[in-house]
Amino acid sequence: MANITFQGTPIQTLGNLPAIGSKAPDFKLTNSDLNDLSLKDFEGKKKILNIVPSLDTGVCAASAQKFNALIEKNPDTVVLTISKDLPFAQSRFCSAKDIKNIVTLSSMRTNDFAKDYQVEMTTGPLAGLLSRAIVVLDKDNTVLYTEQVPEIGQEPNYKNALKAVGIN
């Protein structure tokens, strides 16, 4: 299990992120139209999985907004911001913040994503939510880069995530 912190207090996740060089586990997550999507729906694109506890928090909102701006001119890469937020809330957030360059996905129908990617927080006040993490995949869904953010209140390393897909 990964040991991370929430406001300095130790918490744990189910385990460790997928290994670099491994094939990413497939998933079924729900988009804003209530359609279930999988990795196949993003075939031929590099993928940055921006995994967050909730878009209703400042740091999660900041990461979605930052990736939205950074990815704008890179059509061969898609940023998937994944949380347990309902698609309705994700859609409202994107509309309010004028976010058009990322795809929000919800794990509302199943906990498989949290288990397969080992990102469910199992202790602490946010237990049951997804931890803040980045998983970068190439066009064939091979894991290129991962980051389990060590403190929930900390933003991910955008530069390293973008570098992994060839964006400087």
N, C-alpha and C positions, 0 to 999 in steps of 0.2 A: 504494500500500500504506500501511496505517496503521503508524506507528511508536509502539510502546508499550514499556514496560519490565517486566522481571521481576527483582525485588529490585535495582532500579536499573540493570540491564544492558539495553541496547537490544535489542529483538526486533522482528520484523515480522510482519504478517498479510498475507493474500492481497491485500487491497485495502481499500476503504472501505465502510462500511455503506450500505444503500439510502438514497437521497436522500429527504428530507422532501418529502411531496407525491406521491411515486411510489407505484405499487401494489407491495405486498410480493410477493416471489417465493413461489409456493406451495411446499410441502414435503411430504415423506413421512417421518415420524419414528415411532418405535416406543414404545408406552406400556407400562405395567407388566404388561398382559395379553398382551403380544407382538402386539398389533394395530397396524397402521400407520394413522396419522392424518394428516390434511392440514388446511389452513386451513378447508376446507369443514366439518369436524367441529366448528368453533367459530363457525359462521355466526351472525350476529346479536349477537355479543359483541365488546366491545372487548378487545384482547389486549395483554398486556405479555410480550414475549419476554425472559426473564431467561436470557441465554446465559452459561454458565460452563464452565471447564476440567474440573472434577470435583467432585461433591458430597462427595468424600472429603477435602476440604481445608477449613480453618477459615473462610475468607472466603466460599467458595461455599456452605457450610452456613449461614453467617450470613445471606447474602442470601436463600436459600430460606426460612429461618425468619422473617425480617423480612417478606418479601412475604406469607407465609402469614398472619401476624398482621394486616397492613395491609389485605389484600383481603377479609377474612372477611365483612364486611357489605356487599359490593358485587357482587351476583349478575349484573350486566350486564357485568362485567369478569372475564376469566380470566387468570391468570398461568401461563405455560408456561415451566418451567425446563428448559432444553435443554443436554445435555452428551453426551459420547461414552461416559459410564458405561453399563454394561449395565442393562437394565430391572430385573434382580434386585437389583442394588446400589442403584438408585434407590428401589425399593420398600422394601428393608431400612432405608434412611436415613429415609424418610418414616415408617415404623412406629416406629422408635427415637425419632424427634423429635416424634411425634404431629402430623405435618403432613397436613392434610386439605383445605386450601383452594387448593392449587396442583396443577397437572398436571405430572408429570415426563415428559420425552420424550427418547429416545435416538437418536442418529444412527448406531447400530451397523451398520445394513444398507447404508448408502450415505454417501458424502461430499458428496452434492449440496448439503445444507443449508450446510455450511461454505463451499463454493464460491459458491453463490448469494447468501449473505449476506456473503461475503468475510471470515469470522471465523476461518479456520484460521490458527494461528500457524505460520509457515514457518521460523523460525530460533529458536535458543535451546533450553534443556533441555526445554521443553514443546512443541516443534515437533510438529505433527500434531493437537494438541488445539485446542478452540475457545477463543478469547480471551474475556475478560469484557466483555460488552456488553449493552446494553438497546436493544430496538427496540419502540416502542409503535405499535399499529395501531388504527384506528377500526373500526367494525362492518363497513365495506366493504373492509377490508384496505389502506387508504391509510396510509402511514407518517406518523405525527404527531410523533414524537420519536425521536432516536437518541442513544446515548452509547457511544462506544468508551472504556472505562475506561482511563486512561493508564498505570496501574501495576497489574499483575495482582493484587498483594496488597491492593488498595484496593477498598472496597465501592462500588457504583454510587450515583448520586444518586436515592434513593428518592422524595424530594419532587418532583423534576422529572418522573419517570416517572408518578407518580400524578396530578400536576397535568395532564399531557397527556390523561388519560382523564377528567378532571373530578372527581377525588377530592382533597379538601383535607386 
